[in-house]
Structure formats: C-alpha cells, structure tokens
Amino acid sequence: MDPNELKRALGAGLLSFPVTPFGKDGLFNRKAYEAHVGWLAGFDASVLFAAGGTGEFFSLEPSEVPEIVAAAKAAAGSTPIVSGCGYGTRIAVSIAKSAEKAGADGLLLLPHYLMDASQEGLYQHIKTVCQSVSIGVMVYNRDNSILSAETLARLCDACPNLVGFKDGSGDIALVRKITATMGDRLTYLGGMPTAELFADAYLGAGVTTYSSAVFNFVPALAQTFYKALRAGDTATTNRILIDFFYPFMEIRNRQKGYAVSAVKAGVRLMGFDAGQVRAPLTDLTADEVRMLAALCEPYRADAPRSQAAE
C-alpha cells in the first residue's frame, strides 16, 4: 500500500491490535489467529495492527513477526495490516524488512529497548528504519521514546513515508503542540492503554482516532463508542464509560500487565482459542475471569455462533 493511502486509512475510523494466540506448545497458533482476525475484519476497523503491543510484540521472536503478518493479511480481506516493529535499530530494520516482505501495509515503530536516548539518537533510529522500507511508518511516542515537536518535524522532512504519530505518553500539552505544528502532515492516533478512557481529551488535542484494545472481544461496542465520540454524543459515551469501561479498568488495574492479559481473556470468553499470555505476563485468576465474563455477558450476542464460551 502506498504510504499516503495508509495515512488516509489510519484516519478513516477505529483501529485495533489483535491478540496473538499461542497453542499449548507455546507457539503461534495460526488457525486461531486467522479465525479471530477474520471475525474482527467484519466490524469495520479501518486498520488492524499485527504483532503490536496487545499482540505481545515484546514476547515474540523477530522471526515470528512475518508469519503473523502473513496470517493477518490472509484473514483480513481488504483491511490494511500494519506490523509491529521495534528494539534497537539493527533489529528493528531486520523486522521492518521481513514484515514488508510478508505483505505488511505499514509499520508501527514501538519504543526501542530499555535505555533512554537523546533526541538526535531517536531521530537517527527512526530515520534509519523509515529509510529501510517503502511502506508507511508510524512512530509510537511512549515511555523511553518521547519525541519533541522539533525532532518530529525533522523526521517528517527526512522521511516521506513517515505518515503517523501515535501517542501513549498522556502529555496532552506535547500532543497539542505536535498537532498544531505538523497539521495534516501526519495522521494522529491515541495510544493510551484502554484508549477510550482518554478519547475525549485526545480528540480535543487534535487526535481523531485511536487503537481500541477491547475491539478484540467487544468490537460492536467499541465501534458504538467511537461513532458516538466523533458525533459529539456525550450521553452515549458517558453511558458506555460507566457501564463498561470503568468496570473493565478496575479489572485491568488489578495487576501489572493486565492491559494485555484482560484483553486476551476477553477473546477467550468470546470463544476463540487465544491461549495464554507469554511470560513474563500472567493470566487473570479464575475469579477475575468470572468478573470479566459478567461484564461481557450483554455483548455475547456478537460472538460467532460457532464459537463456544470459555
């Protein structure tokens, strides 16, 4: 996909990151993944991200990424697929090239590993990855990879295929400076965990879309919330926040890492063979799964009839 086509697709609607299912042997379960991605593709996500944060990119071997991308492309129909990418520059370039070869329509460059870096170091890292491929690239502003507006402007000048900026920092002042400075040069994506909790604030800062983790298991609800947000229907967004998102947040906040584990549990509750999370993450307890099941019960009608609940 041409980078500008991807840029338009990113801004056209809701985004999501399918979980990566693992079998009892701990390996990627392609059949289960294709079934889940195929189901999600029917709920009008404008772009799906394979092997992203909710897809446990941090626990994948680099060699697994292209297989996951290829499976997503096979199952998603016409929905564009963006691949996760990250770690140090040399590894990130290798992943970027293998994902492009596997058919990825774009890349999401996640924060590099462990160490902080200077703005010049971040600039060189992102520039090198962008210039290693011809597909569109988004940067993820989070943790130890926080770009200044000035560095991002330099990158936009140097990298025509840099098409998106995703923020998970929660620094609304910085985000607003970036959207004001860069204008329509980029598509802006909200990337806070359980992004719906922050969607109103980010929309006010010029961020018109976001990646919804819960789209993995309650896609119709996620779309209802997104459409109400864009329509300014605060009565609907407030109701969904109170009925679903705040109770989900309480489950998610019970342990570190549950931002992924709770989503994967939700996918299992909808009948998909998502398997367990990979170490160092831990799965929800049986009591927590029951709490999540009660929360999800009103939305079970959206689950495929051929799937059996956990």
Secondary structure, 3 states (H helix, E strand, C coil): CCHHHHHHHHCCCCEECCCCCECCCCCECHHHHHHHHHHHHHHCCCEEEECCCCCCHHHCCHHHHHHHHHHHHHHCCCCCEEEEECCCHHHHHHHHHHHHHCCCCEEEECCCCCCCCCHHHHHHHHHHHHHCCCCEEEEEEECCECCCHHHHHHHHHHCCCEEEEEECCCCHHHHHHHHHHHHHHCEEEECCCCHHHHHHHHHHCCCCEEECCHHHCCHHHHHHHHHHHHCCCHHHHHHHHHHHHHHHHHHHCCCCCHHHHHHHHHHHHCCCCCCCCCCCCCCCCHHHHHHHHHHHHHHHHHCCCCCCCC
